[in-house]
Amino acid sequence: MSEKRDYYEVLGVSRDADARTIKRAFLKKARELHPDVNKAPDAEERFKEVNEAYSVLSDEQRRSNYDRYGDPNGPAGFGGDYVDMSDIFGGFGMDDIFSSFFGGSAAGGRGARQARTRGRDMGISLKISLAEAASGCRKRIAYDRLAPCDDCGGSGVAEGGSVETCPRCHGTGTVVTVQRTILGQMQSRTTCPECGGTGHVVTHPCETCSGQGRTPSRETIEVEVPAGIHTGQTITIAGRGEAGVRGERSGDLVVSIIVEEDERFKRQGDDLFCTARIDALEAMIGTSIEIEGILKDERVEVDIPAGCQYGQEIRVERYGMPRQNSSARGSLHVVVDVVIPTDLTVAQRELVQDLVRERADVASLVDDDHRSSKRRPRRKPRPRKGGRK
């Protein structure tokens, strides 16, 4: 396998290039190589290479690691607060974002498709551990979206240009066409091919965004995850979805939470269940144990009653999962796993044998008393009536 090319070389920028220069270089190369516009056999692989280079160099932390260590993840990888999203719902990967960009409303050229001027909502799934769900956490998420263009401020208009009412549809976004048929003339209303349905055209469009006011971009955002959150709940971040065309309203970013399974605890609602192994001798006389709780540095004392049985469940209140927006917590349920000791010494085994014999003698006496109490005196035979003849 050939070694990866230097990311700066892939984008054709110097190592001291600023963020805007890197983005411009990426957009230029991505436009040339995207499979929607380039049919060369290696276009898709080269596009992926450019996208990978941009995903690293557009992220301040990953770029710093790459410059210093030659690896975007650094010598020991990222911390647990950074998530690079690759599972964006609805096909919102960089490839699909470019497809949407090419199909969006541009400067208003002829043949343009109907514009969707408002930005779409975007959804991503975020996996967190059960411990993170218990304490709450902050995650840095890197994801791809159509963002407001840096060069024109999202207006889509270059210096000296302007946005004007479409001369063909007079701002309606639609035009009426007339067709001759055997039944006579038929009228139909269709999307204006001049403005793409926006009702406006740009006289001098921004070259970077082709007049859309938005460009494919690698974004980084911090997400606050509240304590006690459940799988399937969502966090909505207003305005961080797909940007609208030429300043129209952006969609929202909807983060769907997935709480991963935990090795020690099972969650049911706000209650937690775990297993504790107890020596059989301790289970007989009762004991107290200390286990780690779900929160950091949390210790939970669990009282094991005398005569505790295998599978017995002991409930400890207020040591389960925190309830959202509340100081209350669920309960911790400790299921006892009674373990027969296998490392008894000879002396200890003799003591247990003596105890077993003593219990057997007591049981025998109790059993004899029980049986004697049930004995009944013999009944005298009843005399027969009349006797034999």
N, C-alpha and C positions, 0 to 999 in steps of 0.2 A: 504493500500500500504506500503510495507516495505521500510525502509530508505535506502538511497544509501550508499554503502560501501565506506570507505575511499579510495581516489584515489591512495595513496601510497601503501595501502594494496592490491589493485587490481593489480597493476603492480609488487608488491613484491620488492619494493625499500624503502630505508630509506628516511626520510624527508629532509636530507641534500644531497641527491644524485645529481650529476651534470647532465647536459643535455645529455651527451653521455651515461651515465649509464641508464638514463630514456629511451632513444631511444632504446638501446640494449634490455632492459627488455620488452619494448613494442613489438619489432620485434619478440622476442622469443615466447611470449605468443600469438601474433597474428598469427604466423605460426601454432601454435598448435590448435588454435580455429577457424581459418577461415573455413567457410562452404565448400570451395573447397577441403579441406583436412580432415576435421573432420565432421563425419556424426552423431555425438551425437545429441539427440533432443534439448539440451540446448546450443549447440555450437554457434548458431547465436546470442543468447541473451548475452552470455558471451563475444563474440567477440565485440559486440556493447559496452558493459561495459568497456572493455579494450580500445577501440577506444576513448570513452568519457574521460576516465582517461588521456590518452595520449594527447588529444586535449587541456586539461587544463594544465597539468604539463609541456608540451613542449612550452607553451607560457609564457614568462617571466611575463607579466602584470597579466594574469589570474591566474598564479600560486601564485604570490604575494598576490592577493586578496583572493585566496582560503586559503592560510596559515594564513592570518590575520583575515579574516572575516568568513571563512568557505563557502564562495560563490565566484565562479570565476568572477562574475560581480561586486563584491564589494557591499558596503552598499546601494549605489544609482545607480548601473548599470554603464556601460561603457559610456564614452563620445561619441559624434557623429562622431569621426574620426576613430572608430574601427568597422570593419565589419567582422563577421565570416561567411565565405561562405559555404552554404549548397546546392546551386543551380548551381553547376558546369555543364556546357553544356557537352553533350556527355557521361554522366555516369562516370565522373571522381571522384566520391566519394571514400572514403578510401576503402570500400569494393571492388569496381571495380578496384582500383589501385592495390590491392593485387592480384586480379584475373589476371591482366596484368603481375604482378611480377612473379606469379607462372608459367605463360605461356611464359615468356620471355626466352632469351638465358641464360642458366646457365653456368656451367663449361664445357659444351660440352658433356653431357651424351648422351647415345644412346636413340633414340626415341624423341629427342628434336624437337620442331616445328621450322619452319623457323624463323630466327631472324629478327626483325625490329630494326636495330642497331641505327638508328637516332631517337631522341626523337620526339614525336608528339607535335604539337601546342595544347595548352589548352585554352579554352574560359570560362570566367565567366561573369556574369551580375552584375552590380553594380548600385544600386538605390541611387539617390541623390535627395535632395529637389530642388525646383526652385530657392530658395535663394542661395543655394550652387552652382547651375549652373551659377547664375549671378555673383557671386563673385569669383568663382573658389575655390577649396578646396583640402585638402590632406587627403587621407584615408589610414588607416592601414588595410590591408586585410590578413586574415588568411585562408589558403587553403591547400589542400592535393595534393601531387604530388610524382612521382618517382624522387628523388634527388640524386646527387652524394653521394656515400657511404663515411661516415666519416672515417671508419677504414682503407680503402685501398686507399683513395684519388680518388676514381672513376676508378681505374685501374682494379679492380676485382681480383687482385693478392695478395695473402698473402705473408708474409715474407719468402723468400727462393724460391718462385715460379716464373714462367715466362709464357709469352704468346708465343706460338709456332705455326708454320704453321700446319694446320691439316694434319696428315699423310695419311688420307684416300682420301680426295679430292684435296690435294696439294694446298690448299688456294683458290680454285675456289668457294667453298660453295655448289657445286652440284656434283652428281655422276651419272654415266650412268649404268642403269640396263638393263639386257637382259632377255626377257621372250620367252619361246617356245610356239608357237601357231600352229594351224592347217595350217596357212598360212606361217609358218616359224618362224624365230627368229625376235622379235620386240624389238627395243631399245627405251628407254625413259630416259629422264634426270629429276632427282628428287633432292630435298634438301638433302644435306649430313646429315645423322643421327648422325654422330660423333660430328660435330661442330655446328649443328643446322643452317647451312647456313652462318655462319660468316667467315668461312675459317680459323679460329684460335681456338686453345684449350688452356686452362689454366692448367698448370701442378699442381699447388697448389693454388686452388681458395680461395678467402676470405670467411670465414665462415659466416660473417654477411650478405653479399649480394649474396652468392652462386656463386660468380664469375661474376656477372652482372656488378658490378661497380656502382650500384644504388640501393636504398632502398626506400620503402614507407616512407614519411616524412611529418610532419606538418610544413608548411612554413609561414612566415610572411613577407609582403612586403609593402612598402609605394607607393601609386599611386598618382601622381599629376594630378588633374583634372583642365583643363584650363577654364577660365571664358568664358561664352557664348556658352558652349557645348550644343549640341542637343541630344535628344533621338535617339538611333541608331548609333551614332558615336562611334568609338572604339579607345582605347589607347593600343598600342602594347609595351610590355616590353620584349626585346630580351633576350633569353636564360633562361627565368624563367618558361618555360613549362616543359614538361617531359624530364628528363635527358636521354641522349643516352647511349647505352651499352658500357661499358669499355672505357669511354672517348669520344665517338662519340658526334657529335653536339647535343645540347639540342634544344628542340622546344621553341617556343615563348609563352608568356602568353598574350592573347588578352582579354582586358577588354571592354565589351560592356555596354555603359551607358544608363540608363533608368532614365529620369527626371520625377519625380512624379508630379501629379496634385497639384495645390496650391489652398488654400481656397479663397484667395483674388484676385489673378491674373489669367487670361487666356492668354496663349502664342500663338501668330501666327507669325511664323518666328522669327524676332527679336523685334516685337512689343508686348506690353502688354496691356491688356484690364481689366478694373476694373469698379465697380459701386460706385457712390457717391450719398448719399441721401441728397436732398436739400429741405428745407422748401419752400412751394409754394409761400409764401410772398417774400422770398429772391429771388426765381426764377423770380418773377415779376419785381423786382427793380435791380437785379444783385447783386453779392457778390463775395467774394474771400474766398476760403477754403484751408486748408493745409492737405495733406494726407501723409501717410508713403509710401516711395518708396520701391523698391525691394532690394536695398542694405542696409546694416546695418546703422542705424542712419540717413538715407536719408529722407529728408522732401521735398515734392513737393507742390508748390503753384499753384493752379488751379483757373483761373478767370472764373466766371460764368456770362455770359452776361445777361443784362436785357431782360426779355421776354423769358427766356430759357424754352424749352418745354420738356415734359417727353420723355425719350429715346434719347435726343439730345447728340451727341458725341463731346467731346472737346478734341482736340489733344494737347499734351504737348511734344515738341520735346526733344530728348536726355535724356529721363527718362525711356526708355524701357530696353531691355536686351543688355548687351555689345556684340559687334560683336567680334568673335574670332580673336586673333592676330591683334587687331585694337583698337584705342582709341575711335572709333565711337560707338554710341548706337542707338537702335531703338527708337520708340516713345511710349509714354504712352497715351492710349485712355481712357478717363474718360466718362462713359455713365451715364447721369444724371437720377436719380430716384426722380421725384418731389413728395413730400409727403404733403398731406393736413394736416395742424395742427389741433389737436383735443383738445388742452389745452388752447384755448383762454379764456381770462377773459371776463366778461360781458362788460366792457368798450371797450375792443379790438373788441369784436363782434359787438358792436354798431358802432364803427368806420368803420368797414368793411361794415356794412349795409348801412351806410351813403354813402360810396364810391360806393356801388352797385346801390343805388337809383340815385346818381348823374350821373353815367354812363348810367343808364336806361333813365333818362331825356334827356341827350345829344343824346342818340341813337334815342329817339322818335322825337326830333327836326330835326335831320338829316334825319330821315325817312320821316317826313312831307314835308320837303323841297324837298326831292327826288321825292315824289309822286306829289307834286304841279308842279314841273318842267315838269312832264310828261303829265299834263292835256292839252288837245287840244280843241280849240273853236269848237262849233257845226257847222256843215256844213248847209248852206241854201239849202232848197229843190230845186231840178232842175225842171224848167218848162217842162210840158209834151208837146210833139209835136202833133199838130193837135187836140187834145182833143177828147172827146167822140162824137160819132154820135148818 
